[in-house]
Structure formats: C-alpha cells, structure tokens
Amino acid sequence: MIKKIISLILTLSLLCSTAVIFSACSGVGSKDFPLTIGDVTIKSEPKNIVVLNDNFADIVSYIGYDVKMVGKGYGCDQEFLKIVPSVGTADNPSIDTITSYETDLVIADETLSQKSRDKLSEAGVTVVSFSNAETMDDLKTLYSNLGTVIGGKVTGKEKGEEAYDDLINTLSSFKKTVSGVVKTQAYLYIDERGALCTFPKGSMAAQFFSYTGALNTFSNQEDELVVTEQLKMGTPTYIFYDDEKVLEYLRNDEALSKLTALSSGRTYQVPLKNFSRQGTTIFDTVYNMINVMFVQSEATPDEETEAETEEVTEPQTEAETEAQDTDSDDDSSAEQFDESEEYLDTDE
C-alpha cells in the first residue's frame, strides 16, 4: 500500500510541477526591454538563443525557455535537448554556425575565449556570461538572471524565480512523501587520481542527494575521499554510482565486495554530471532515484514493513483513501514512472 501511495503522490507532484512551469506568464512588453545586466545591454526580446554551458541549458529548459534554443554547446548532451543542433565547444564555438541560425543571444560561461566573444560582437550577437552556482543562494540568482536575459526584467525575472521556487518546493515535497520509510544509500565516483569519492557535506550535490529522502551513509563527510571502513560499516542498502569503474573498484576490494547493495544487486548508475545540472536533469534524477528505492523495490531489512507503516499513519489520510479507490489505475501510474526513468540506467 505504501508504494501505491508514494507512486500516486510523486506522479501528482510531477504533473503539478510541469503545470507551474508552463503556466508562468509569457507576455513580453516595454516593461521588460531594454535591460542591462552587468556591462551588457539587451535592447529587445531575444528570439533565437544559443546556450554553450550544459548547466545553463538545463536551467533554461526547466524555466521553459528551451523553445528559443537554436543551438547548444557540445557538452549539452541531455536527452531532452537532442533535437537542438550543436555549434561547437563552450570555449571555441563555430561563429558561422551560430550566425547562420540568426542568433541574437549567446549564453556562455567564463571559458568562452575572448576571440570568440569579439567575433560574435562583430556579427551583432549579444553575449552574456554567467558562473555556475556554488550555493543555493547562487542558484536562485542564476535562475533569476537567466530568466531575465531571455524573457525580460519583469516577465523573465519572475518566471526564473518561480521556476527555482518550484524546483526546490517540489523536491522538498518528494522528500516529505517518503520520510516515513527508512532506507540507506551512498553515492560513489572515482576521481582523476583513481580514488573512491562521494559528495562532501554542504556541497550542492550533497544537498540535492538528500532530497531523495534516504539516509546518506556519508552525510557527515567533510571531504570527497571515501573512508573504506565508514562505507563498510554504513552498509548502504542502495549504491548509486557514476560509472563502471566504481563497481570494478568495489568488487576488487575484499571488504567492500561484501557490501549488501552489491550482493543484493541494488546498484544503480547515475552519471556524476547529473548532479551539476541544476534544472530539468536534477529534477528527473531525484525523481527516478526515489522511484527506484521507494516504489519499485521489494521490502528490505532496514525499512518498515507495509503493515507497520500503515499502523503509524492511521487514521487514513485523504491521499491513502484516494489511492485505495483508484487501485484500478495503479498500472497507469507505474507507466508514468517508467517513462520518467529514461535518464537512469540500472545495473540490476
């Protein structure tokens, strides 16, 4: 029963989130342009934009302005952006390709070369650069600024801020939905030195990881390097990992090869880059991880039984009653979860 309730609530949250994004106001008038941001002035609403940074493209998508994207950097390899043509690297894109799309705004990061900036300026293309967010406050500002440069100083700014609020509020509601069931998890990746790592305490990635609602084995980790003994003692029921190098590392370590998650096949690949894409991708990633742990999985020793959970939550909530009344619709709810999982590869 608890799985049915969670499935229903998550599906409704997903639909409500999408509705909020697309219901934001879309009119742009004299109140919005011209505008100045930093040392750049944008005289009128951009019609065709190119986004070179994958995280910015992710946020632009979540705000709802990806419909204006006529080009992207090579690094923007998100599945939902596959129809947008690539224009080159973030530091040295093809100017001819960009101008051929009648681009009037390029959104870049600090890696874009000065030579490319000059050529774009000569071609009459406005370039705006941003830095990736390091804190949640930075992220809120980034959403606001990206919305502003695309949609205007009133309409676009509000749309960006509303999208940020929607992202955080929806992720928080996901976490609250599954808070009554105890699960343990860990995220692992191999760094350039070949060391086993995780998300350090206070990092943006760790904060997003916490929205899954499961207990993080490394919630108090001060740096990224994993202490083998801590991972062994933590015995996470679920391990999410960056790539196959992680599983190879664990299987070749005598102590770690006996981890519960490995022996039970509860290991799931989630690329590390997903946690640095702070829009549509992180939303889908958290959603899919919750789906794996709380909806699709069978009962495990460290979670409450369905009977125990039902006793704790009595008397029945309105959501539980609704879920019971719509048992015949359970299959359609599961299908919606399956459709949302295209970004999560499993190792099962």
C-alpha positions as CSV (number, residue, x, y, z in Angstrom):
1,M,0.0,0.0,0.0
2,I,2.8,2.5,0.9
3,K,4.2,2.1,-2.6
4,K,0.9,2.8,-4.2
5,I,0.5,6.0,-2.1
6,I,4.1,7.2,-2.9
7,S,3.6,6.4,-6.6
8,L,0.4,8.4,-6.7
9,I,1.8,11.4,-4.8
10,L,5.0,11.6,-6.8
11,T,3.1,11.4,-10.1
12,L,0.8,14.2,-9.0
13,S,3.8,16.3,-7.8
14,L,5.4,15.8,-11.3
15,L,2.3,16.9,-13.1
16,C,1.8,19.9,-10.8
17,S,5.4,20.9,-11.2
18,T,5.1,20.8,-15.0
19,A,1.9,22.8,-14.8
20,V,3.5,25.5,-12.8
21,I,6.4,26.0,-15.2
22,F,4.2,26.2,-18.3
23,S,1.5,28.4,-16.7
24,A,4.0,31.2,-16.0
25,C,3.3,34.4,-17.7
26,S,4.7,34.7,-21.2
27,G,4.0,38.2,-22.4
28,V,7.0,40.4,-23.0
29,G,6.4,44.2,-23.4
30,S,8.1,47.5,-22.9
31,K,8.4,46.8,-19.2
32,D,10.9,44.1,-19.9
33,F,13.3,45.6,-22.5
34,P,15.7,47.2,-22.9
35,L,17.6,45.9,-19.9
36,T,21.2,46.0,-18.7
37,I,22.8,43.1,-16.8
38,G,26.4,43.6,-15.8
39,D,28.0,45.5,-18.6
40,V,25.7,44.1,-21.3
41,T,22.6,45.8,-22.6
42,I,19.9,43.8,-24.4
43,K,17.7,46.1,-26.4
44,S,14.8,43.7,-27.3
45,E,13.5,40.3,-26.5
46,P,15.9,37.6,-27.8
47,K,14.2,35.3,-30.4
48,N,16.9,32.8,-31.1
49,I,19.4,31.8,-28.4
50,V,22.4,29.6,-28.2
51,V,23.4,28.1,-24.8
52,L,27.0,26.8,-24.6
53,N,27.1,25.6,-21.0
54,D,25.3,22.4,-20.1
55,N,24.1,23.5,-16.7
56,F,22.7,26.8,-18.1
57,A,20.9,24.8,-20.8
58,D,19.4,22.6,-18.1
59,I,18.1,25.6,-16.2
60,V,16.9,27.3,-19.3
61,S,14.9,24.1,-20.0
62,Y,13.4,24.0,-16.6
63,I,12.4,27.6,-16.7
64,G,10.6,26.9,-20.0
65,Y,12.8,28.9,-22.4
66,D,14.3,25.9,-24.3
67,V,11.8,26.6,-27.0
68,K,14.0,29.5,-28.0
69,M,17.2,27.4,-28.2
70,V,18.5,27.2,-31.8
71,G,22.0,25.9,-30.8
72,K,23.9,24.4,-27.9
73,G,27.5,23.6,-26.9
74,Y,28.9,20.1,-27.4
75,G,28.7,19.5,-23.7
76,C,24.9,19.9,-23.7
77,D,24.2,16.2,-24.3
78,Q,21.0,15.9,-22.3
79,E,18.4,13.6,-24.0
80,F,15.7,16.3,-23.9
81,L,17.9,18.7,-25.9
82,K,18.9,16.1,-28.6
83,I,17.0,17.9,-31.3
84,V,18.9,21.2,-30.7
85,P,21.9,21.3,-33.1
86,S,25.4,21.7,-31.6
87,V,27.5,24.7,-32.5
88,G,30.9,23.6,-31.1
89,T,32.7,23.7,-27.8
90,A,31.9,26.1,-25.0
91,D,35.3,27.8,-25.3
92,N,35.5,28.0,-29.1
93,P,32.2,27.5,-30.9
94,S,31.6,27.9,-34.6
95,I,30.7,31.6,-35.2
96,D,29.5,30.9,-38.7
97,T,27.1,28.2,-37.4
98,I,25.8,30.4,-34.7
99,T,25.1,33.4,-37.0
100,S,23.5,31.1,-39.6
101,Y,20.7,30.4,-37.1
102,E,20.0,34.2,-36.9
103,T,21.1,34.0,-33.2
104,D,20.6,37.2,-31.2
105,L,21.8,36.0,-27.8
106,V,24.6,33.6,-26.7
107,I,24.6,32.4,-23.1
108,A,28.1,31.3,-22.1
109,D,30.4,30.7,-19.2
110,E,33.9,32.1,-18.4
111,T,35.5,29.6,-20.7
112,L,34.4,31.3,-23.9
113,S,37.5,32.8,-25.5
114,Q,37.9,36.5,-26.0
115,K,38.5,35.9,-29.7
116,S,35.1,34.2,-30.0
117,R,33.4,37.0,-28.0
118,D,34.9,39.6,-30.3
119,K,33.7,37.8,-33.4
120,L,30.2,37.3,-32.1
121,S,30.1,41.0,-31.2
122,E,31.2,42.0,-34.7
123,A,28.4,39.8,-36.1
124,G,25.9,41.6,-34.0
125,V,25.3,38.8,-31.5
126,T,24.9,39.7,-27.8
127,V,26.9,37.5,-25.4
128,V,26.1,37.2,-21.7
129,S,28.3,35.1,-19.4
130,F,27.5,33.6,-16.1
131,S,29.2,31.4,-13.5
132,N,28.0,28.1,-12.2
133,A,26.3,28.3,-8.8
134,E,28.2,27.2,-5.7
135,T,25.4,27.7,-3.2
136,M,21.6,27.5,-3.2
137,D,21.5,31.3,-3.0
138,D,23.8,31.5,-6.1
139,L,21.4,29.1,-7.8
140,K,18.4,31.2,-7.1
141,T,20.2,34.2,-8.5
142,L,21.3,32.2,-11.6
143,Y,17.7,31.2,-12.3
144,S,16.6,34.8,-11.9
145,N,19.3,36.1,-14.2
146,L,18.8,33.5,-16.9
147,G,15.1,34.2,-16.9
148,T,15.8,38.0,-17.1
149,V,18.1,38.0,-20.1
150,I,15.8,35.7,-22.1
151,G,12.4,37.0,-21.0
152,G,12.9,40.5,-19.6
153,K,13.5,42.3,-16.4
154,V,9.9,41.7,-15.1
155,T,8.4,38.8,-17.0
156,G,11.5,36.8,-17.4
157,K,12.8,37.5,-13.9
158,E,9.6,36.4,-12.3
159,K,9.5,33.3,-14.5
160,G,13.0,32.4,-13.5
161,E,12.3,32.9,-9.8
162,E,9.1,30.9,-9.9
163,A,10.9,28.1,-11.6
164,Y,13.6,28.0,-8.9
165,D,10.9,28.0,-6.2
166,D,9.0,25.3,-8.0
167,L,12.2,23.1,-8.2
168,I,13.0,23.4,-4.5
169,N,9.4,23.1,-3.3
170,T,8.8,20.0,-5.5
171,L,12.0,18.3,-4.4
172,S,11.1,19.0,-0.8
173,S,7.7,17.5,-1.3
174,F,9.2,14.4,-2.7
175,K,11.4,14.0,0.3
176,K,8.5,14.6,2.7
177,T,6.5,12.0,0.9
178,V,9.0,9.2,1.6
179,S,10.1,10.4,5.0
180,G,8.2,7.6,6.9
181,V,10.3,4.8,5.4
182,V,13.9,4.2,6.4
183,K,16.4,3.5,3.6
184,T,20.2,3.9,3.5
185,Q,22.1,5.0,0.4
186,A,25.5,6.1,-0.8
187,Y,26.8,7.9,-3.9
188,L,30.2,6.9,-5.2
189,Y,32.5,8.0,-8.1
190,I,36.2,7.7,-9.0
191,D,38.2,10.9,-9.3
192,E,41.1,11.6,-11.7
193,R,43.5,10.2,-9.2
194,G,41.7,6.8,-9.1
195,A,40.4,7.4,-5.6
196,L,36.9,6.5,-4.4
197,C,34.9,9.6,-3.6
198,T,31.5,10.9,-2.6
199,F,29.7,14.2,-2.1
200,P,31.2,16.2,0.9
201,K,28.9,17.7,3.5
202,G,27.4,21.1,2.5
203,S,28.1,20.7,-1.3
204,M,25.4,21.4,-3.8
205,A,25.5,17.7,-4.9
206,A,25.0,16.5,-1.3
207,Q,22.0,18.8,-0.8
208,F,20.4,17.5,-4.0
209,F,21.2,13.9,-3.0
210,S,19.4,14.5,0.3
211,Y,16.1,15.2,-1.4
212,T,15.8,11.5,-2.2
213,G,14.7,11.1,1.4
214,A,17.1,8.1,2.2
215,L,19.8,8.2,4.8
216,N,23.1,9.1,3.3
217,T,26.0,6.9,4.6
218,F,28.3,9.9,4.1
219,S,26.0,12.7,5.4
220,N,28.8,14.0,7.7
221,Q,31.6,13.6,5.2
222,E,33.9,16.6,5.4
223,D,35.8,16.0,2.1
224,E,35.2,13.9,-1.0
225,L,37.6,11.0,-0.3
226,V,35.7,7.9,1.0
227,V,36.9,6.1,4.1
228,T,36.7,2.4,3.3
229,E,35.8,1.5,6.9
230,Q,33.0,4.0,7.0
231,L,31.5,2.7,3.8
232,K,31.8,-0.9,5.1
233,M,30.2,-0.1,8.5
234,G,27.5,2.1,6.9
235,T,26.2,-0.9,4.9
236,P,24.1,1.2,2.4
237,T,21.2,-0.8,1.0
238,Y,21.4,1.2,-2.2
239,I,24.6,2.4,-4.0
240,F,24.3,4.9,-6.8
241,Y,27.4,5.2,-8.9
242,D,29.0,7.3,-11.6
243,D,30.3,4.6,-14.0
244,E,31.5,1.0,-14.2
245,K,34.9,1.9,-12.7
246,V,33.1,2.3,-9.3
247,L,31.7,-1.2,-9.4
248,E,35.1,-2.6,-10.5
249,Y,36.7,-0.8,-7.6
250,L,34.2,-2.3,-5.1
251,R,34.4,-5.8,-6.4
252,N,38.2,-5.8,-6.3
253,D,38.2,-4.7,-2.7
254,E,37.9,-7.7,-0.3
255,A,36.0,-5.8,2.4
256,L,33.8,-3.7,0.1
257,S,32.9,-6.6,-2.2
258,K,30.7,-8.0,0.5
259,L,28.5,-4.8,0.7
260,T,24.8,-5.5,1.0
261,A,24.0,-3.3,-2.1
262,L,26.4,-5.4,-4.2
263,S,25.2,-8.8,-3.1
264,S,21.6,-7.9,-3.5
265,G,22.1,-6.1,-6.8
266,R,20.9,-2.8,-5.6
267,T,23.4,-0.7,-7.5
268,Y,22.3,1.9,-10.0
269,Q,24.2,4.1,-12.4
270,V,23.6,7.8,-12.2
271,P,26.2,9.9,-14.0
272,L,28.1,12.3,-11.8
273,K,27.3,15.2,-14.2
274,N,23.6,14.8,-13.4
275,F,24.3,16.4,-10.0
276,S,25.9,19.5,-11.6
277,R,23.0,20.1,-14.0
278,Q,20.7,22.0,-11.8
279,G,17.4,22.2,-13.7
280,T,15.5,19.5,-15.6
281,T,18.2,16.9,-15.1
282,I,18.4,17.1,-11.3
283,F,14.6,17.1,-11.0
284,D,14.5,13.9,-13.1
285,T,17.4,12.3,-11.3
286,V,15.9,12.8,-7.8
287,Y,12.5,11.6,-9.0
288,N,14.0,8.5,-10.6
289,M,16.1,7.6,-7.5
290,I,13.1,7.9,-5.3
291,N,11.2,5.7,-7.7
292,V,13.9,3.0,-7.5
293,M,14.2,3.0,-3.8
294,F,10.6,3.5,-2.6
295,V,8.3,2.4,-5.4
296,Q,10.0,-0.4,-7.4
297,S,12.0,-2.1,-4.7
298,E,10.9,-5.0,-2.6
299,A,10.9,-4.6,1.2
300,T,14.4,-4.7,2.8
301,P,15.6,-5.3,6.4
302,D,16.2,-1.6,7.1
303,E,12.8,-0.4,6.0
304,E,9.5,-0.5,7.9
305,T,7.0,-3.2,6.7
306,E,3.9,-2.1,5.0
307,A,1.8,-3.2,8.0
308,E,3.9,-1.2,10.4
309,T,3.8,1.9,8.2
310,E,0.0,1.7,7.9
311,E,-0.3,1.5,11.7
312,V,1.9,4.6,12.1
313,T,-0.1,6.6,9.6
314,E,-3.6,5.7,10.9
315,P,-6.1,7.1,10.7
316,Q,-6.0,7.0,6.9
317,T,-5.1,10.2,5.2
318,E,-7.1,11.5,2.3
319,A,-4.3,10.5,-0.1
320,E,-4.5,6.9,1.1
321,T,-8.2,6.7,0.7
322,E,-7.9,8.2,-2.8
323,A,-5.2,5.6,-3.6
324,Q,-7.4,2.7,-2.5
325,D,-10.3,4.0,-4.5
326,T,-8.1,4.2,-7.6
327,D,-6.4,0.7,-7.4
328,S,-7.5,0.0,-10.9
329,D,-5.4,3.0,-12.1
330,D,-2.2,1.7,-10.4
331,D,-0.8,0.3,-13.7
332,S,-1.1,3.7,-15.4
333,S,0.8,5.3,-12.5
334,A,3.6,2.8,-12.9
335,E,3.8,3.5,-16.6
336,Q,4.3,7.2,-15.9
337,F,7.2,6.4,-13.6
338,D,8.7,4.1,-16.3
339,E,8.5,6.9,-18.8
340,S,10.3,9.3,-16.5
341,E,13.3,6.9,-16.0
342,E,15.0,7.4,-19.3
343,Y,17.9,9.2,-17.6
344,L,18.6,6.4,-15.1
345,D,20.4,3.3,-16.1
346,T,20.2,0.3,-13.7
347,D,22.7,-2.4,-13.1
348,E,20.1,-4.9,-12.0
